[in-house]
Amino acid sequence: MDVSSYLVAAAVVGWVVARQFTGRWVPARRSLLLPLVLVVVGVGQAGHVQWTALAAVVVGADVLLTAGLGALRGSAIRLTLRDGYLYQRGGWLSVGLWVLTIAVRVLVAWAFLHTSAGPALEATLAASFGISLAVQYAVFNARVARDGRPIRPARRRADTRATLGR
């Protein structure tokens, strides 16, 4: 991976963390597009790697670690009521779990840098992040479904425009 790939990954992580740290109403539907795109990109990059048994075991363990941290992050997002609708906001615990997720990924990559697992870990960075996000979204969506408080309806674009004569 070149420097631009790391910059793109850092920008995506920064955007996701910033969105989770600022509060917003729980959406009626949460898109899994970003995690899916990240997994597809990561799997595509992993196709160019010389896979060994060590690489498969280390990448598998890394995915399990980041998925577990994704589950913790999904549990850490606070759910409250605001204006009668379910509102979400990540706090310092969410930020701390993101820092931990990144630190674990960096430490695992560093520990296996000069082994056959090094290139595999580098190539699967996007996939690992995508799986972690997908698990976080799944845990959070399960919490929202169990919560039972009302979700703010999505506004239609046509409803938000001002029109003359009405």
Backbone bond lengths (Angstrom), bond angles and torsions (degrees), N, CA, C in turn:
res aa  C-N    CA-C-N  psi(-1)  N-CA   C-N-CA  omega(-1)  CA-C   N-CA-C  phi
1 M - - - 1.454 - - 1.517 108.61 -
2 D 1.296 115.30 141.01 1.455 119.07 178.39 1.528 110.29 -94.93
3 V 1.308 116.08 177.11 1.461 121.88 -175.81 1.534 111.37 -61.07
4 S 1.316 117.42 -37.54 1.470 119.73 -178.42 1.529 111.18 -63.46
5 S 1.328 117.88 -33.74 1.468 120.33 177.64 1.524 110.73 -64.35
6 Y 1.328 116.17 -40.71 1.460 119.69 177.64 1.525 111.18 -67.70
7 L 1.321 117.17 -36.92 1.465 120.51 178.07 1.523 111.31 -65.90
8 V 1.329 116.61 -40.60 1.468 120.25 177.41 1.526 109.57 -63.96
9 A 1.341 116.67 -45.08 1.471 120.58 178.65 1.530 110.53 -60.31
10 A 1.324 117.15 -43.03 1.469 121.10 179.51 1.526 110.78 -64.35
11 A 1.325 117.32 -39.34 1.467 121.13 178.90 1.529 110.83 -65.20
12 V 1.335 117.16 -42.51 1.466 120.58 179.11 1.531 110.13 -64.11
13 V 1.329 116.75 -45.98 1.466 120.11 178.50 1.529 110.42 -60.86
14 G 1.324 117.21 -45.01 1.469 120.93 178.48 1.515 112.16 -59.21
15 W 1.324 116.41 -42.70 1.469 121.12 179.61 1.527 110.74 -64.52
16 V 1.335 116.65 -45.48 1.466 120.90 -179.06 1.527 110.62 -63.81
17 V 1.328 117.11 -45.23 1.467 120.61 -179.78 1.525 110.70 -63.63
18 A 1.318 116.70 -43.65 1.473 120.02 179.48 1.523 111.14 -61.51
19 R 1.323 117.04 -40.91 1.473 120.48 178.69 1.524 111.62 -64.84
20 Q 1.322 116.64 -35.81 1.459 119.31 -178.60 1.525 111.97 -77.81
21 F 1.304 116.79 -27.61 1.455 120.72 -178.75 1.523 111.32 -76.25
22 T 1.333 117.01 -34.06 1.462 120.29 176.64 1.523 108.55 -84.73
23 G 1.293 116.49 141.68 1.447 120.22 -178.22 1.517 112.63 -77.71
24 R 1.334 114.65 153.59 1.469 121.33 175.57 1.532 108.30 -164.17
25 W 1.321 115.07 162.20 1.447 119.08 177.79 1.523 108.76 -68.32
26 V 1.318 114.85 146.31 1.460 119.85 177.00 1.522 107.28 -66.08
27 P 1.329 117.83 126.28 1.462 119.40 -179.08 1.526 111.09 -71.83
28 A 1.333 114.90 150.28 1.457 120.16 178.04 1.528 109.90 -61.63
29 R 1.328 116.01 -36.14 1.466 120.91 176.70 1.512 108.54 -134.34
30 R 1.303 116.37 133.36 1.466 121.21 176.91 1.516 107.36 -102.85
31 S 1.294 114.81 126.51 1.459 120.47 -178.95 1.521 110.82 -77.53
32 L 1.307 115.56 134.64 1.462 121.34 174.33 1.522 110.65 -98.46
33 L 1.338 115.33 16.40 1.460 119.76 -176.94 1.526 112.05 -62.49
34 L 1.329 118.57 -47.90 1.458 121.04 -177.96 1.528 111.75 -60.87
35 P 1.346 119.79 -50.17 1.470 118.12 177.34 1.530 112.49 -60.08
36 L 1.321 117.14 -39.50 1.462 120.42 179.75 1.528 111.75 -63.21
37 V 1.321 116.77 -44.54 1.466 120.81 178.45 1.527 110.15 -61.88
38 L 1.326 117.05 -43.53 1.460 120.66 179.62 1.530 111.89 -62.83
39 V 1.322 116.92 -41.30 1.467 119.90 178.53 1.525 110.41 -65.48
40 V 1.323 117.49 -43.78 1.467 120.74 179.72 1.529 110.83 -62.34
41 V 1.330 116.88 -44.55 1.471 120.68 178.19 1.530 109.74 -61.63
42 G 1.319 117.05 -45.71 1.462 121.09 -178.96 1.519 112.80 -63.73
43 V 1.328 116.72 -41.32 1.465 120.09 178.05 1.531 109.78 -66.12
44 G 1.326 116.84 -38.92 1.467 120.21 176.64 1.518 112.19 -61.70
45 Q 1.309 116.50 -41.55 1.464 120.38 178.47 1.526 111.18 -70.18
46 A 1.325 117.04 -33.18 1.466 121.04 -178.88 1.530 111.74 -70.73
47 G 1.311 117.37 -19.64 1.454 120.87 179.23 1.513 113.41 -66.29
48 H 1.311 117.30 -17.87 1.460 121.92 -177.96 1.526 112.18 -96.83
49 V 1.320 117.36 10.15 1.464 121.86 -175.04 1.530 109.66 -100.27
50 Q 1.303 115.34 144.73 1.468 121.56 171.70 1.527 107.33 -80.74
51 W 1.329 117.46 102.67 1.456 121.48 -175.02 1.525 110.75 -83.15
52 T 1.308 115.38 132.63 1.460 123.13 173.95 1.521 107.75 -120.13
53 A 1.331 116.34 171.74 1.462 119.64 177.47 1.525 110.43 -61.92
54 L 1.340 116.54 -41.99 1.461 119.92 178.47 1.525 110.59 -60.75
55 A 1.324 117.00 -44.78 1.465 120.54 -179.50 1.526 110.78 -60.92
56 A 1.326 117.56 -43.33 1.464 120.91 -179.35 1.525 111.49 -64.30
57 V 1.324 116.85 -42.10 1.470 120.72 -179.46 1.529 110.50 -67.29
58 V 1.325 116.63 -45.42 1.468 120.20 -177.64 1.528 110.70 -66.75
59 V 1.324 118.00 -44.01 1.468 120.41 178.68 1.527 109.82 -64.62
60 G 1.329 117.78 -40.41 1.469 120.60 176.68 1.518 111.97 -60.33
61 A 1.334 116.27 -44.65 1.469 120.08 178.02 1.527 110.88 -64.38
62 D 1.332 116.64 -39.85 1.462 120.75 178.58 1.526 110.90 -62.43
63 V 1.314 116.89 -42.79 1.473 120.62 179.07 1.527 110.18 -63.73
64 L 1.329 117.09 -41.65 1.469 119.62 178.00 1.528 111.47 -63.44
65 L 1.335 116.91 -42.21 1.464 120.43 177.57 1.523 111.75 -61.62
66 T 1.325 116.62 -49.36 1.467 118.98 -177.28 1.524 111.26 -69.49
67 A 1.341 117.63 -31.64 1.469 119.61 175.71 1.526 110.45 -66.69
68 G 1.338 116.36 -41.57 1.463 119.92 177.16 1.517 112.27 -61.65
69 L 1.331 115.90 -41.11 1.462 119.52 176.88 1.527 111.01 -67.87
70 G 1.321 117.23 -32.52 1.471 120.86 174.36 1.522 110.93 -62.82
71 A 1.331 116.30 -40.67 1.469 120.14 177.52 1.530 110.78 -63.40
72 L 1.325 116.45 -41.53 1.471 119.47 176.74 1.526 111.05 -63.11
73 R 1.343 117.13 -42.36 1.468 119.38 179.19 1.525 111.17 -63.57
74 G 1.339 117.21 -38.81 1.466 120.42 177.86 1.519 112.33 -63.74
75 S 1.325 116.24 -30.42 1.472 121.16 177.94 1.520 112.05 -80.04
76 A 1.325 117.11 -21.93 1.471 120.90 -173.85 1.530 113.47 -85.34
77 I 1.309 118.23 -13.56 1.470 120.72 -179.21 1.529 108.40 -72.64
78 R 1.335 115.47 126.50 1.471 120.49 -177.91 1.527 110.39 -78.64
79 L 1.318 114.52 139.75 1.464 121.88 175.30 1.524 107.97 -116.18
80 T 1.336 116.29 124.07 1.459 121.60 177.52 1.517 108.52 -135.24
81 L 1.322 115.87 173.75 1.466 121.06 174.56 1.509 108.79 -101.45
82 R 1.304 115.80 135.10 1.456 121.38 176.07 1.532 106.93 -141.09
83 D 1.296 116.37 124.94 1.465 122.28 -176.65 1.534 111.72 53.12
84 G 1.327 116.31 32.58 1.460 121.56 176.79 1.518 114.65 84.62
85 Y 1.313 118.61 1.71 1.464 121.78 -178.45 1.527 111.15 -124.44
86 L 1.313 114.70 155.42 1.462 121.59 -179.04 1.520 110.57 -67.84
87 Y 1.319 115.11 130.43 1.459 123.28 -175.10 1.525 108.13 -124.45
88 Q 1.316 116.95 139.82 1.463 121.07 -178.89 1.512 110.97 -118.79
89 R 1.335 113.98 146.90 1.456 118.65 175.16 1.519 108.77 -160.95
90 G 1.298 114.66 131.14 1.453 120.61 173.50 1.517 107.85 -87.17
91 G 1.298 116.18 144.39 1.456 120.15 179.04 1.514 110.22 -111.77
92 W 1.323 114.20 -156.75 1.457 119.31 -179.57 1.518 111.80 -65.17
93 L 1.324 117.60 -28.92 1.464 120.16 176.13 1.529 110.26 -62.94
94 S 1.327 116.54 -41.88 1.470 120.23 177.82 1.522 111.10 -62.44
95 V 1.317 115.89 -43.78 1.472 119.86 178.58 1.526 109.71 -63.15
96 G 1.326 116.40 -43.46 1.456 120.18 178.41 1.522 112.47 -61.09
97 L 1.339 116.50 -38.98 1.460 119.67 177.89 1.528 111.57 -68.74
98 W 1.332 117.10 -32.79 1.466 119.71 174.48 1.524 110.46 -66.77
99 V 1.318 116.33 -42.92 1.466 119.96 177.60 1.527 109.52 -61.25
100 L 1.324 117.42 -43.22 1.453 121.46 177.99 1.530 111.22 -62.31
101 T 1.323 117.50 -42.29 1.462 121.63 178.59 1.525 110.71 -59.45
102 I 1.317 116.10 -46.38 1.470 120.46 -179.73 1.524 109.87 -66.33
103 A 1.341 116.67 -43.05 1.469 120.33 -179.23 1.528 111.32 -62.71
104 V 1.326 117.53 -42.11 1.460 121.01 178.90 1.521 110.03 -62.95
105 R 1.329 116.49 -43.74 1.473 119.79 -179.62 1.526 110.61 -63.66
106 V 1.322 117.16 -42.09 1.468 120.95 179.94 1.531 110.05 -66.12
107 L 1.335 117.43 -44.04 1.464 120.59 -179.66 1.523 112.24 -63.78
108 V 1.318 117.28 -41.45 1.463 120.16 177.55 1.526 109.75 -64.00
109 A 1.332 117.30 -45.60 1.469 120.65 179.27 1.526 110.86 -62.36
110 W 1.323 116.50 -41.10 1.465 120.36 -179.33 1.527 111.20 -66.75
111 A 1.335 116.51 -40.89 1.459 120.58 -178.27 1.528 112.29 -63.64
112 F 1.317 117.23 -30.10 1.467 121.13 -176.75 1.528 112.34 -112.59
113 L 1.321 116.35 17.82 1.461 121.74 -176.10 1.518 113.21 -54.49
114 H 1.305 118.68 -45.22 1.465 122.48 -174.36 1.526 112.56 -101.18
115 T 1.330 115.64 29.07 1.467 120.66 175.85 1.521 108.51 -118.81
116 S 1.322 116.05 179.58 1.470 119.65 177.75 1.527 111.59 -67.41
117 A 1.330 117.74 -16.70 1.469 121.32 178.90 1.522 112.13 -80.55
118 G 1.343 117.85 -19.53 1.462 121.18 -177.55 1.516 113.95 -55.37
119 P 1.344 118.27 -54.91 1.466 119.08 179.07 1.533 112.86 -62.65
120 A 1.329 117.49 -33.77 1.465 120.34 179.21 1.524 111.01 -67.48
121 L 1.327 116.39 -41.72 1.466 119.69 177.62 1.518 111.13 -64.14
122 E 1.315 116.36 -40.40 1.465 120.44 178.96 1.525 110.86 -64.47
123 A 1.341 116.00 -42.90 1.463 119.98 -177.69 1.521 112.98 -70.47
124 T 1.333 117.49 -27.30 1.466 120.55 -176.28 1.517 113.23 -97.69
125 L 1.317 117.92 13.72 1.460 121.06 179.99 1.530 111.32 -56.14
126 A 1.315 117.48 -49.55 1.472 120.73 -178.43 1.528 110.81 -64.34
127 A 1.329 117.18 -42.03 1.464 120.12 -179.40 1.529 110.76 -64.57
128 S 1.323 116.99 -42.25 1.454 121.61 179.27 1.533 110.58 -61.11
129 F 1.318 116.10 -44.70 1.458 120.95 178.51 1.531 110.58 -64.81
130 G 1.340 117.10 -41.33 1.464 121.12 179.17 1.521 112.16 -63.07
131 I 1.327 117.09 -42.00 1.467 121.05 178.36 1.529 110.00 -65.45
132 S 1.323 116.62 -41.87 1.457 120.90 178.86 1.534 110.87 -60.63
133 L 1.326 115.98 -43.66 1.471 120.26 177.96 1.527 111.48 -66.15
134 A 1.326 117.47 -41.41 1.468 120.80 -179.90 1.527 110.50 -61.75
135 V 1.336 117.34 -41.90 1.464 120.69 178.19 1.533 109.81 -66.20
136 Q 1.319 117.05 -41.63 1.466 120.29 177.92 1.527 110.06 -58.96
137 Y 1.331 117.21 -47.26 1.461 120.90 179.91 1.528 110.98 -63.08
138 A 1.339 117.62 -40.13 1.462 120.66 -179.24 1.526 110.80 -64.26
139 V 1.326 117.37 -44.42 1.470 121.11 178.70 1.523 109.80 -63.91
140 F 1.320 116.90 -45.22 1.460 120.45 -179.61 1.536 110.34 -63.48
141 N 1.331 117.77 -44.76 1.472 120.75 -179.86 1.526 111.03 -62.82
142 A 1.332 118.01 -36.70 1.468 120.77 176.84 1.530 110.32 -65.03
143 R 1.315 116.36 -39.43 1.472 120.04 177.57 1.523 110.67 -63.88
144 V 1.327 116.59 -42.75 1.472 120.79 179.37 1.524 109.77 -62.91
145 A 1.323 117.40 -43.23 1.470 120.80 -179.54 1.526 111.26 -63.61
146 R 1.340 117.35 -38.91 1.476 121.02 178.41 1.523 111.99 -72.88
147 D 1.321 117.54 -27.49 1.461 122.21 -173.84 1.523 111.80 -61.97
148 G 1.306 117.38 -47.69 1.457 121.15 176.45 1.516 116.06 84.05
149 R 1.321 119.40 -9.66 1.460 120.54 177.98 1.531 109.01 -74.98
150 P 1.327 117.15 154.39 1.474 119.28 -173.94 1.527 113.32 -67.76
151 I 1.328 114.06 145.49 1.465 122.57 176.57 1.518 107.31 -103.16
152 R 1.302 115.13 136.07 1.467 121.05 -179.58 1.526 109.27 -62.60
153 P 1.341 116.64 127.45 1.464 118.94 179.95 1.534 110.83 -64.94
154 A 1.305 115.37 145.23 1.468 120.11 176.97 1.515 108.45 -68.67
155 R 1.312 115.53 140.28 1.460 119.72 178.52 1.508 108.91 -88.59
156 R 1.306 114.79 136.68 1.462 119.90 176.41 1.509 108.87 -79.23
157 R 1.291 115.91 148.89 1.468 119.71 179.46 1.519 111.69 -63.01
158 A 1.305 116.48 -37.77 1.465 119.56 -179.54 1.524 110.64 -65.51
159 D 1.335 117.14 -31.44 1.464 120.84 -179.08 1.529 112.85 -73.21
160 T 1.319 117.88 -20.71 1.460 120.15 -174.04 1.517 112.06 -92.28
161 R 1.317 118.47 -11.39 1.472 119.99 179.87 1.522 111.05 -81.02
162 A 1.305 115.41 140.49 1.466 120.15 173.84 1.517 107.85 -84.52
163 T 1.314 116.21 136.31 1.466 119.79 178.41 1.519 109.15 -125.84
164 L 1.293 116.02 147.38 1.455 121.02 176.60 1.518 109.80 -78.54
165 G 1.297 117.38 145.78 1.448 122.22 173.96 1.510 113.63 87.64
166 R 1.295 119.01 3.30 1.458 119.41 177.18 1.488 110.41 -105.35
